[in-house]
Amino acid sequence: MTISLILENRDYDTITATPDMTVSDVVKLFADKRIGAVPVVEGVEVVGIMSERDLVHCVAREGRDGIDKSVADVMTSPPITVDPDYNILAALGLMTRRRIRHLPVVKDGAMIGFVSIGDLVKYRMDRIEQDAQAMRDYIQTV
């Protein structure tokens, strides 16, 4: 079970930010798209992640002036990334240990997806339910 399985079932594009955007621009993205984080991409390379947590730290440090800062000034960098062949359970462990909720998925230096801890938990829950149903079906046939 690898991250690629989650990416294969996606029917939407990853929303990204660029380092030169303002915090205000990204806050608008968060609100409009109902998301809590975006990968920050320069060309094809992921250079950081801008999350609600980064926004809170920025406003705590800078006050209202923080909203006019560039994403490059407040994003978490360097980002922790995984490749598409990374094991889902290992990714959940990584996210728990590092206290992060999002992982850019990178292949050959370019971002190919972005997964949240919610994506990974949902996948695991679906698998557990499938396994339980298979067990119930097996028991009924014995």
PyMOL CGO cylinders between C-alpha atoms (Angstrom):
from pymol import cmd
from pymol.cgo import CYLINDER

trace = [
    CYLINDER, 0.00, 0.00, 0.00, 1.75, 3.08, -1.26, 0.3, 1, 1, 1, 1, 1, 1,
    CYLINDER, 1.75, 3.08, -1.26, 0.97, 6.76, -1.65, 0.3, 1, 1, 1, 1, 1, 1,
    CYLINDER, 0.97, 6.76, -1.65, 0.55, 6.19, -5.40, 0.3, 1, 1, 1, 1, 1, 1,
    CYLINDER, 0.55, 6.19, -5.40, -2.71, 4.33, -4.66, 0.3, 1, 1, 1, 1, 1, 1,
    CYLINDER, -2.71, 4.33, -4.66, -4.17, 7.47, -3.11, 0.3, 1, 1, 1, 1, 1, 1,
    CYLINDER, -4.17, 7.47, -3.11, -3.00, 9.67, -5.97, 0.3, 1, 1, 1, 1, 1, 1,
    CYLINDER, -3.00, 9.67, -5.97, -4.50, 7.31, -8.58, 0.3, 1, 1, 1, 1, 1, 1,
    CYLINDER, -4.50, 7.31, -8.58, -8.00, 7.91, -7.18, 0.3, 1, 1, 1, 1, 1, 1,
    CYLINDER, -8.00, 7.91, -7.18, -7.76, 11.70, -7.29, 0.3, 1, 1, 1, 1, 1, 1,
    CYLINDER, -7.76, 11.70, -7.29, -10.12, 13.61, -9.54, 0.3, 1, 1, 1, 1, 1, 1,
    CYLINDER, -10.12, 13.61, -9.54, -8.79, 17.10, -8.86, 0.3, 1, 1, 1, 1, 1, 1,
    CYLINDER, -8.79, 17.10, -8.86, -5.62, 19.13, -9.31, 0.3, 1, 1, 1, 1, 1, 1,
    CYLINDER, -5.62, 19.13, -9.31, -3.43, 20.17, -6.42, 0.3, 1, 1, 1, 1, 1, 1,
    CYLINDER, -3.43, 20.17, -6.42, -3.77, 23.84, -5.51, 0.3, 1, 1, 1, 1, 1, 1,
    CYLINDER, -3.77, 23.84, -5.51, -0.37, 25.48, -5.12, 0.3, 1, 1, 1, 1, 1, 1,
    CYLINDER, -0.37, 25.48, -5.12, 1.19, 28.79, -4.13, 0.3, 1, 1, 1, 1, 1, 1,
    CYLINDER, 1.19, 28.79, -4.13, 4.36, 30.50, -5.25, 0.3, 1, 1, 1, 1, 1, 1,
    CYLINDER, 4.36, 30.50, -5.25, 6.99, 32.05, -2.97, 0.3, 1, 1, 1, 1, 1, 1,
    CYLINDER, 6.99, 32.05, -2.97, 6.24, 35.56, -4.25, 0.3, 1, 1, 1, 1, 1, 1,
    CYLINDER, 6.24, 35.56, -4.25, 2.53, 35.47, -3.39, 0.3, 1, 1, 1, 1, 1, 1,
    CYLINDER, 2.53, 35.47, -3.39, 1.46, 37.37, -0.30, 0.3, 1, 1, 1, 1, 1, 1,
    CYLINDER, 1.46, 37.37, -0.30, 0.13, 35.75, 2.84, 0.3, 1, 1, 1, 1, 1, 1,
    CYLINDER, 0.13, 35.75, 2.84, -3.12, 37.57, 2.06, 0.3, 1, 1, 1, 1, 1, 1,
    CYLINDER, -3.12, 37.57, 2.06, -3.31, 35.82, -1.34, 0.3, 1, 1, 1, 1, 1, 1,
    CYLINDER, -3.31, 35.82, -1.34, -2.90, 32.41, 0.30, 0.3, 1, 1, 1, 1, 1, 1,
    CYLINDER, -2.90, 32.41, 0.30, -5.45, 33.18, 3.03, 0.3, 1, 1, 1, 1, 1, 1,
    CYLINDER, -5.45, 33.18, 3.03, -7.94, 33.91, 0.24, 0.3, 1, 1, 1, 1, 1, 1,
    CYLINDER, -7.94, 33.91, 0.24, -7.06, 30.56, -1.36, 0.3, 1, 1, 1, 1, 1, 1,
    CYLINDER, -7.06, 30.56, -1.36, -7.60, 28.80, 1.97, 0.3, 1, 1, 1, 1, 1, 1,
    CYLINDER, -7.60, 28.80, 1.97, -11.03, 30.38, 2.31, 0.3, 1, 1, 1, 1, 1, 1,
    CYLINDER, -11.03, 30.38, 2.31, -12.14, 30.01, -1.32, 0.3, 1, 1, 1, 1, 1, 1,
    CYLINDER, -12.14, 30.01, -1.32, -11.02, 26.40, -1.66, 0.3, 1, 1, 1, 1, 1, 1,
    CYLINDER, -11.02, 26.40, -1.66, -11.78, 25.37, 1.95, 0.3, 1, 1, 1, 1, 1, 1,
    CYLINDER, -11.78, 25.37, 1.95, -8.27, 24.01, 2.49, 0.3, 1, 1, 1, 1, 1, 1,
    CYLINDER, -8.27, 24.01, 2.49, -5.69, 24.39, 5.24, 0.3, 1, 1, 1, 1, 1, 1,
    CYLINDER, -5.69, 24.39, 5.24, -2.37, 24.15, 3.43, 0.3, 1, 1, 1, 1, 1, 1,
    CYLINDER, -2.37, 24.15, 3.43, -0.74, 24.47, 0.02, 0.3, 1, 1, 1, 1, 1, 1,
    CYLINDER, -0.74, 24.47, 0.02, 2.59, 23.34, -1.33, 0.3, 1, 1, 1, 1, 1, 1,
    CYLINDER, 2.59, 23.34, -1.33, 4.75, 26.27, -2.38, 0.3, 1, 1, 1, 1, 1, 1,
    CYLINDER, 4.75, 26.27, -2.38, 6.17, 25.56, -5.81, 0.3, 1, 1, 1, 1, 1, 1,
    CYLINDER, 6.17, 25.56, -5.81, 8.88, 27.32, -7.79, 0.3, 1, 1, 1, 1, 1, 1,
    CYLINDER, 8.88, 27.32, -7.79, 8.97, 25.91, -11.32, 0.3, 1, 1, 1, 1, 1, 1,
    CYLINDER, 8.97, 25.91, -11.32, 8.41, 22.20, -10.68, 0.3, 1, 1, 1, 1, 1, 1,
    CYLINDER, 8.41, 22.20, -10.68, 10.23, 22.10, -7.33, 0.3, 1, 1, 1, 1, 1, 1,
    CYLINDER, 10.23, 22.10, -7.33, 8.43, 22.16, -3.99, 0.3, 1, 1, 1, 1, 1, 1,
    CYLINDER, 8.43, 22.16, -3.99, 10.27, 24.75, -1.90, 0.3, 1, 1, 1, 1, 1, 1,
    CYLINDER, 10.27, 24.75, -1.90, 7.94, 24.86, 1.10, 0.3, 1, 1, 1, 1, 1, 1,
    CYLINDER, 7.94, 24.86, 1.10, 4.49, 24.45, 2.55, 0.3, 1, 1, 1, 1, 1, 1,
    CYLINDER, 4.49, 24.45, 2.55, 2.22, 27.27, 3.67, 0.3, 1, 1, 1, 1, 1, 1,
    CYLINDER, 2.22, 27.27, 3.67, -0.30, 26.13, 6.26, 0.3, 1, 1, 1, 1, 1, 1,
    CYLINDER, -0.30, 26.13, 6.26, -2.80, 27.62, 8.66, 0.3, 1, 1, 1, 1, 1, 1,
    CYLINDER, -2.80, 27.62, 8.66, -0.20, 27.00, 11.36, 0.3, 1, 1, 1, 1, 1, 1,
    CYLINDER, -0.20, 27.00, 11.36, 2.31, 29.17, 9.47, 0.3, 1, 1, 1, 1, 1, 1,
    CYLINDER, 2.31, 29.17, 9.47, -0.34, 31.87, 9.21, 0.3, 1, 1, 1, 1, 1, 1,
    CYLINDER, -0.34, 31.87, 9.21, -0.99, 31.80, 12.96, 0.3, 1, 1, 1, 1, 1, 1,
    CYLINDER, -0.99, 31.80, 12.96, 2.74, 32.06, 13.74, 0.3, 1, 1, 1, 1, 1, 1,
    CYLINDER, 2.74, 32.06, 13.74, 3.10, 34.91, 11.25, 0.3, 1, 1, 1, 1, 1, 1,
    CYLINDER, 3.10, 34.91, 11.25, 0.24, 36.93, 12.73, 0.3, 1, 1, 1, 1, 1, 1,
    CYLINDER, 0.24, 36.93, 12.73, 1.48, 36.24, 16.27, 0.3, 1, 1, 1, 1, 1, 1,
    CYLINDER, 1.48, 36.24, 16.27, 4.93, 37.61, 15.32, 0.3, 1, 1, 1, 1, 1, 1,
    CYLINDER, 4.93, 37.61, 15.32, 4.01, 40.38, 12.93, 0.3, 1, 1, 1, 1, 1, 1,
    CYLINDER, 4.01, 40.38, 12.93, 0.46, 41.35, 13.81, 0.3, 1, 1, 1, 1, 1, 1,
    CYLINDER, 0.46, 41.35, 13.81, -1.62, 42.80, 10.99, 0.3, 1, 1, 1, 1, 1, 1,
    CYLINDER, -1.62, 42.80, 10.99, 1.52, 43.58, 8.98, 0.3, 1, 1, 1, 1, 1, 1,
    CYLINDER, 1.52, 43.58, 8.98, 2.09, 39.84, 8.56, 0.3, 1, 1, 1, 1, 1, 1,
    CYLINDER, 2.09, 39.84, 8.56, -0.69, 39.59, 6.02, 0.3, 1, 1, 1, 1, 1, 1,
    CYLINDER, -0.69, 39.59, 6.02, 1.41, 41.63, 3.54, 0.3, 1, 1, 1, 1, 1, 1,
    CYLINDER, 1.41, 41.63, 3.54, 4.53, 39.45, 3.85, 0.3, 1, 1, 1, 1, 1, 1,
    CYLINDER, 4.53, 39.45, 3.85, 5.53, 37.11, 1.07, 0.3, 1, 1, 1, 1, 1, 1,
    CYLINDER, 5.53, 37.11, 1.07, 4.82, 33.41, 1.35, 0.3, 1, 1, 1, 1, 1, 1,
    CYLINDER, 4.82, 33.41, 1.35, 8.59, 32.83, 1.15, 0.3, 1, 1, 1, 1, 1, 1,
    CYLINDER, 8.59, 32.83, 1.15, 8.97, 34.74, 4.43, 0.3, 1, 1, 1, 1, 1, 1,
    CYLINDER, 8.97, 34.74, 4.43, 6.51, 32.62, 6.42, 0.3, 1, 1, 1, 1, 1, 1,
    CYLINDER, 6.51, 32.62, 6.42, 6.30, 29.16, 4.81, 0.3, 1, 1, 1, 1, 1, 1,
    CYLINDER, 6.30, 29.16, 4.81, 7.75, 26.04, 6.37, 0.3, 1, 1, 1, 1, 1, 1,
    CYLINDER, 7.75, 26.04, 6.37, 10.90, 25.20, 4.47, 0.3, 1, 1, 1, 1, 1, 1,
    CYLINDER, 10.90, 25.20, 4.47, 12.44, 22.88, 3.50, 0.3, 1, 1, 1, 1, 1, 1,
    CYLINDER, 12.44, 22.88, 3.50, 9.35, 20.71, 3.10, 0.3, 1, 1, 1, 1, 1, 1,
    CYLINDER, 9.35, 20.71, 3.10, 9.24, 17.10, 4.19, 0.3, 1, 1, 1, 1, 1, 1,
    CYLINDER, 9.24, 17.10, 4.19, 8.36, 15.13, 1.06, 0.3, 1, 1, 1, 1, 1, 1,
    CYLINDER, 8.36, 15.13, 1.06, 7.73, 11.51, 0.07, 0.3, 1, 1, 1, 1, 1, 1,
    CYLINDER, 7.73, 11.51, 0.07, 7.89, 9.66, -3.22, 0.3, 1, 1, 1, 1, 1, 1,
    CYLINDER, 7.89, 9.66, -3.22, 4.87, 7.87, -4.68, 0.3, 1, 1, 1, 1, 1, 1,
    CYLINDER, 4.87, 7.87, -4.68, 6.23, 4.46, -3.63, 0.3, 1, 1, 1, 1, 1, 1,
    CYLINDER, 6.23, 4.46, -3.63, 6.32, 5.47, 0.04, 0.3, 1, 1, 1, 1, 1, 1,
    CYLINDER, 6.32, 5.47, 0.04, 4.30, 3.14, 2.27, 0.3, 1, 1, 1, 1, 1, 1,
    CYLINDER, 4.30, 3.14, 2.27, 1.04, 4.63, 3.58, 0.3, 1, 1, 1, 1, 1, 1,
    CYLINDER, 1.04, 4.63, 3.58, 1.59, 3.40, 7.15, 0.3, 1, 1, 1, 1, 1, 1,
    CYLINDER, 1.59, 3.40, 7.15, 5.13, 4.76, 7.11, 0.3, 1, 1, 1, 1, 1, 1,
    CYLINDER, 5.13, 4.76, 7.11, 3.75, 8.12, 5.90, 0.3, 1, 1, 1, 1, 1, 1,
    CYLINDER, 3.75, 8.12, 5.90, 1.25, 8.17, 8.77, 0.3, 1, 1, 1, 1, 1, 1,
    CYLINDER, 1.25, 8.17, 8.77, 4.11, 7.47, 11.19, 0.3, 1, 1, 1, 1, 1, 1,
    CYLINDER, 4.11, 7.47, 11.19, 6.24, 10.20, 9.63, 0.3, 1, 1, 1, 1, 1, 1,
    CYLINDER, 6.24, 10.20, 9.63, 3.42, 12.72, 9.90, 0.3, 1, 1, 1, 1, 1, 1,
    CYLINDER, 3.42, 12.72, 9.90, 2.80, 11.79, 13.53, 0.3, 1, 1, 1, 1, 1, 1,
    CYLINDER, 2.80, 11.79, 13.53, 6.48, 12.00, 14.49, 0.3, 1, 1, 1, 1, 1, 1,
    CYLINDER, 6.48, 12.00, 14.49, 7.09, 15.28, 12.69, 0.3, 1, 1, 1, 1, 1, 1,
    CYLINDER, 7.09, 15.28, 12.69, 3.72, 16.75, 13.75, 0.3, 1, 1, 1, 1, 1, 1,
    CYLINDER, 3.72, 16.75, 13.75, 2.71, 17.65, 10.21, 0.3, 1, 1, 1, 1, 1, 1,
    CYLINDER, 2.71, 17.65, 10.21, -0.56, 17.18, 8.38, 0.3, 1, 1, 1, 1, 1, 1,
    CYLINDER, -0.56, 17.18, 8.38, 0.46, 17.42, 4.71, 0.3, 1, 1, 1, 1, 1, 1,
    CYLINDER, 0.46, 17.42, 4.71, 3.08, 15.81, 2.48, 0.3, 1, 1, 1, 1, 1, 1,
    CYLINDER, 3.08, 15.81, 2.48, 4.06, 16.81, -1.03, 0.3, 1, 1, 1, 1, 1, 1,
    CYLINDER, 4.06, 16.81, -1.03, 4.62, 13.75, -3.21, 0.3, 1, 1, 1, 1, 1, 1,
    CYLINDER, 4.62, 13.75, -3.21, 7.71, 14.20, -5.36, 0.3, 1, 1, 1, 1, 1, 1,
    CYLINDER, 7.71, 14.20, -5.36, 9.05, 12.13, -8.23, 0.3, 1, 1, 1, 1, 1, 1,
    CYLINDER, 9.05, 12.13, -8.23, 12.26, 12.96, -10.07, 0.3, 1, 1, 1, 1, 1, 1,
    CYLINDER, 12.26, 12.96, -10.07, 12.40, 16.37, -8.37, 0.3, 1, 1, 1, 1, 1, 1,
    CYLINDER, 12.40, 16.37, -8.37, 8.89, 17.44, -9.41, 0.3, 1, 1, 1, 1, 1, 1,
    CYLINDER, 8.89, 17.44, -9.41, 5.74, 17.49, -7.30, 0.3, 1, 1, 1, 1, 1, 1,
    CYLINDER, 5.74, 17.49, -7.30, 3.11, 15.03, -8.57, 0.3, 1, 1, 1, 1, 1, 1,
    CYLINDER, 3.11, 15.03, -8.57, 0.64, 15.30, -5.69, 0.3, 1, 1, 1, 1, 1, 1,
    CYLINDER, 0.64, 15.30, -5.69, -0.13, 16.48, -2.18, 0.3, 1, 1, 1, 1, 1, 1,
    CYLINDER, -0.13, 16.48, -2.18, -1.66, 14.27, 0.52, 0.3, 1, 1, 1, 1, 1, 1,
    CYLINDER, -1.66, 14.27, 0.52, -3.12, 15.11, 3.88, 0.3, 1, 1, 1, 1, 1, 1,
    CYLINDER, -3.12, 15.11, 3.88, -3.26, 13.02, 7.01, 0.3, 1, 1, 1, 1, 1, 1,
    CYLINDER, -3.26, 13.02, 7.01, -7.01, 12.86, 6.38, 0.3, 1, 1, 1, 1, 1, 1,
    CYLINDER, -7.01, 12.86, 6.38, -6.39, 11.25, 2.97, 0.3, 1, 1, 1, 1, 1, 1,
    CYLINDER, -6.39, 11.25, 2.97, -4.20, 8.59, 4.55, 0.3, 1, 1, 1, 1, 1, 1,
    CYLINDER, -4.20, 8.59, 4.55, -6.55, 7.88, 7.46, 0.3, 1, 1, 1, 1, 1, 1,
    CYLINDER, -6.55, 7.88, 7.46, -9.52, 7.60, 5.10, 0.3, 1, 1, 1, 1, 1, 1,
    CYLINDER, -9.52, 7.60, 5.10, -7.64, 5.13, 2.93, 0.3, 1, 1, 1, 1, 1, 1,
    CYLINDER, -7.64, 5.13, 2.93, -6.72, 3.02, 5.97, 0.3, 1, 1, 1, 1, 1, 1,
    CYLINDER, -6.72, 3.02, 5.97, -10.30, 3.09, 7.29, 0.3, 1, 1, 1, 1, 1, 1,
    CYLINDER, -10.30, 3.09, 7.29, -11.63, 1.99, 3.89, 0.3, 1, 1, 1, 1, 1, 1,
    CYLINDER, -11.63, 1.99, 3.89, -9.12, -0.87, 3.80, 0.3, 1, 1, 1, 1, 1, 1,
    CYLINDER, -9.12, -0.87, 3.80, -10.01, -1.98, 7.32, 0.3, 1, 1, 1, 1, 1, 1,
    CYLINDER, -10.01, -1.98, 7.32, -13.71, -2.03, 6.36, 0.3, 1, 1, 1, 1, 1, 1,
    CYLINDER, -13.71, -2.03, 6.36, -12.93, -4.01, 3.19, 0.3, 1, 1, 1, 1, 1, 1,
    CYLINDER, -12.93, -4.01, 3.19, -10.90, -6.53, 5.19, 0.3, 1, 1, 1, 1, 1, 1,
    CYLINDER, -10.90, -6.53, 5.19, -13.67, -6.85, 7.79, 0.3, 1, 1, 1, 1, 1, 1,
    CYLINDER, -13.67, -6.85, 7.79, -16.27, -7.42, 5.06, 0.3, 1, 1, 1, 1, 1, 1,
    CYLINDER, -16.27, -7.42, 5.06, -14.08, -10.04, 3.42, 0.3, 1, 1, 1, 1, 1, 1,
    CYLINDER, -14.08, -10.04, 3.42, -13.75, -11.79, 6.78, 0.3, 1, 1, 1, 1, 1, 1,
    CYLINDER, -13.75, -11.79, 6.78, -17.54, -11.70, 7.34, 0.3, 1, 1, 1, 1, 1, 1,
    CYLINDER, -17.54, -11.70, 7.34, -18.11, -13.09, 3.84, 0.3, 1, 1, 1, 1, 1, 1,
    CYLINDER, -18.11, -13.09, 3.84, -15.58, -15.85, 4.45, 0.3, 1, 1, 1, 1, 1, 1,
    CYLINDER, -15.58, -15.85, 4.45, -17.11, -16.82, 7.80, 0.3, 1, 1, 1, 1, 1, 1,
    CYLINDER, -17.11, -16.82, 7.80, -20.59, -17.01, 6.25, 0.3, 1, 1, 1, 1, 1, 1,
    CYLINDER, -20.59, -17.01, 6.25, -19.37, -19.45, 3.60, 0.3, 1, 1, 1, 1, 1, 1,
    CYLINDER, -19.37, -19.45, 3.60, -17.66, -21.83, 6.02, 0.3, 1, 1, 1, 1, 1, 1,
]
cmd.load_cgo(trace, "trace")
